[in-house]
Amino acid sequence: MSNIAFIGLGNMGSGMCANLADAGHQVRAFDLNPQAVANAVAAGAMAATDAADCVADAAFIITMLPAGKHVHSVYFDDGGVLASASKDALLIDCSTIAVDEARSAASKAGEQGFSALDAPVSGGVAAANAGTLTFMVGGETADFERAKPILEAMGKNVFHAGPSGNGQAAKTANNMLLGISMIATSEAFNLAEKLGLDAQTFFDISSKASGQCWSMTSYCPAPGPVAASPANNDYEPGFTVAMMLKDLRLAQDAADGASASIAFGKQAEQLYAQLDQEGLTGKDFSVVMRHIKNG
Ligand code: NAD
């Protein structure tokens, strides 16, 4: 069993930290929010007073923070992770951040003698709590192999996507696809309904035909066909419009940097920005169905 530091105990990090403690690891937990630390202690972790205290004895340092600027600050600020950790410790950042932010964090950490992985996740809070996340990992193969048993305590699929930043690249492309496919699925249900089919009839046909996709069969944006969909709970999240917008903006930035054409990704970003402006920021991203229906 390993000594693990866990920094960032929010919606996702709290369940991930608890699963590491449940698996028998010695976990020291830190968050700026004292209540989040108290919850982690109740779930079997030890409280740390700050980032430096958290990482002092750690073999693995996991961060689950809102955005790239938080990761860079927690890593590189005075009193931060790199100033306090052993150089043998492996840095594993599970936050969703920009590809270039992940690459620059790993390279800056490398210059200071540290190994670092980007390991963003797919699957929301339910998967974080259940330990069924999918990890997409970028970094050296040996570091990936070292991290794998730790990540397996928090997830059911752990993929090595290639060198540093490739985990974030996989995540950003995947979530752009999700954002687009949710809009396309919503347009299809709306069209079918306007042409005289009810949602269940269209679902029964299209889920067995070539339109089938995850946004339809696991997360149907039209109320009815998939019981667990947010559509059946007034579009309560789930995965919010704000989170989808963040991910589509990361995809746009990544595409700009790579000269990749993402015409539909750009349109998806604009549509979710509109939902955000309409005050639907905290609703599940599948609320785009309601927007299309009313539009
Ligand atoms: P969250 O805002 O609930 O949690 C982030 C936590 O980080 C907060 O508790 C905050 O207090 C803490 N924090 C911020 N700055 C800190 C610092 N300097 N030191 C210590 N703690 C600090 O966010 P979340 O929903 O848990 O998401 C975390 C990451 O996971 C994000 O990058 C998000 O994009 C990604 N993600 C979220 C989901 C989801 O469904 N929520 C799914 C996949 C990926």
Residues whose N, C-alpha, C, O or C-beta is under 5 A from the ligand:
A	BS01	NAD	I7 G8 L9 G10 N11 M12 G13 F30 D31 L32 N33 A36 M64 L65 P66 A67 H70 V74 C94 S95 T96 V121 G123 G124 V125 G238
